[in-house]
């Protein structure tokens, strides 16, 4: 019995020494075995004409899937339904408000002045950086602004909420400057805040100089970018309340002067489902309008810039109606997330398990026209290095219509994999030794 015990102890000592010597070799062998298995799986997938984990895939036909080339061709044909020559505007755009995707554009990326539609950004910057109950003191400079005016007097005080109604309902220029000076400290600093917000929203061809939109060198945007700014603005509940208010009454705080401002946006009564947003006119910009329509769970935002000059004040309404008709009649909300994708497991280097298994979950709903197709690009690693935690993002599924990216979904690990260590190798070698005996 004593000799057998000594034999077992000596065997364990030898096994431990052997494990230490062979640790790297065992580790390498385990990893190589997994790589070979992974390569065989990949070859099998290729022979069966299956997709690799990294590459393109079209959404199946039942979810309106097709390839990029086909998408481009059908898009070009369909957008001809609005004849560019039929629009009076120098530039126009129609976008899906849920994601900013451009559904139609005419000179949509041309930099142009935008007149009082500027005040959309003025309003949203004020809402995000000040309180509605703030008291705004009118400066001499603000009171000197040209028409259209609230006709404030230097030294008067107003609540910010009241001035925002003045800004958005009747487009008062003196109000815009008073708000800018209160929120930013000066017009120049407020313009910097406006430009920072524009950059945050991805607007690379927009630059603000004034808070009221009066003509100024270097003050411009594009129909597409102004539409995207408006898409962002209408997600703010206070902004939506402001632009849909028919009329607002208020008084100046110190002297008690009474004011009434009325909503000048005729589009609210011209189009079913209209929710605003803002008109504009200067001699340089012409008539401009940014509109929004919410109908049948679909929300569209349109912009027209340079849509006629006096006396053609109504051209902007006709242009906007054409854009909205095109959107409401041709686009329906669809779910395009492809839940049927099966991912190959990813081999793990130096892991206690051979593979990490992958999954993704998502919800990509957007407005689509008949004939439009979605394709997906999957980006994933061919290998992962242990340790790997469950629900770690290791890849991305990008959804496209044509060349336009419409959504991204993270690809995650379904399981955790611990890193191989000395104890693990010792156990494996011990198991081999037991089987040998």
Secondary structure, DSSP 8 states (H G I E B T S, - for coil): -HHHHHHHHHHHHHHHHHHHHHHHHHHHHHHHHHHHHHHHHHHHHHHTT---SSEEEE--GGGTB--HHHHHHHHHHHGGGS-GGG--SSEEEEEETTT--EEEEESTT--B--GGGGHHHHHHHHHHHS-TT-EEE--HHHHT--SS-----TT-EEEHHHHHHHHHHH--HHHHHHHHHHHHSSHHHHHHHHHHHHHHTT-SS-B-S-SS----TT-BB-HHHHHHHHHHHTTSHHHHHHHT-SEEEEE-TTT--EEEEE---THHHHSTTEEEEEEEEETTTEEEEEEEEEETTEEEEEEEES---TT-TTHHHHHHHHHHHHHHHHEEEEE---TT-----EEEETBSSSEE-EE-----EEEEETT--BEEEEEE-SEEES-B-TT-EEEEEEEEETTEEEEEEEEEESS-B-B--HHHHHHHHHHHHHHH-
